[in-house]
Amino acid sequence: MESGPGEVTQLLEKVRAGDKQAENRLFEIVMPQLRRLAQAILNRERPHHTLQGTELVNEVYLRLAGAITRMFHGELKGTAELPFH
């Protein structure tokens, strides 16, 4: 399912307002992108590493979801405070 320009921003605003359907749609958009990123990262890892793609995607998603929640509550002021380095 493709997302149009600005759709993620619109969905974030709806999620902020408590729209569960928007939350589900956001998940549909973000998860495939996270899976692609995880696969690209893992393809560069050494052979026989123990990290699995699903674990990486889940960790990133949990951090992102937490950051979005904190942002909506005014605890994050900008992207510099996001949990990724």
N, C-alpha and C positions, 0 to 999 in steps of 0.2 A: 504494500500500500504506500503510495507516494504522498509526500506532504508538500503543500504549496508554500510559496514565500510568506513568511510571517505566521504560518499556522502554529508553530511551536509557541511563539509569543502569545498568540491568542489563547491557545490551550492553557498555558501557564496562568494567564489571568482568570480563566474559568475555573481552573483547579483551585486557585487562591480563593475564589468565591464559593468553593465547596462542591463543584460540579463533578460527580463521580464518572460520568460518561467521558468528560474531557480528560480525566485522569487515565482512564482506560485507553483512550485514543493516543495520549501522550506516550504511554507505555508501548503501544503498538509501533509508534514511530521510532522511539529511542532504542528499544531493545535490538532490532536488527542492525542498527548502526553500531551499537556497542559490540555486538557479536563480530562484525567485520573488523572493527578496530582491535578487538582482542585477538582475533586470528592473525592479523598483521603483526601484532606485537609478539605473539607466540612463535610465529614463523622465524623470527630473528633470534630466538632463544637457543641456548646450547642444546644439543641432543640429550634426550633422557631426563629433561627437567621434570619436576613433579607438579608444576602448576597446570591446572586444567583450564580450558577456555571458559567453561561455565562458572568456575570459581572467580575468575578475573572479572567477567561480566557482572556477576552478582555483587562483588565488592564495589565496583565502580558505580553500579546503579544505586546501591545503598548509600554511598557517599554523596552522590548527586541528589538523591531524594532528600537526604538530611540537609544538604545545603539549600535546596529550594525551600524547604520548610523554614529554616532559619532566616532566609531572605524575606519570606513573606511576613515573618514576625519582626522584621526590622533588625535582626541580629547581624546580618551581613550587609556591608555597605557597598561592596563592589566585587568584581571578579578576582581581585588579588587575594580575597579571603576564601575563595573556593578551595575545597579539600584536595586539590590536585596540584602537583608541582611540576 
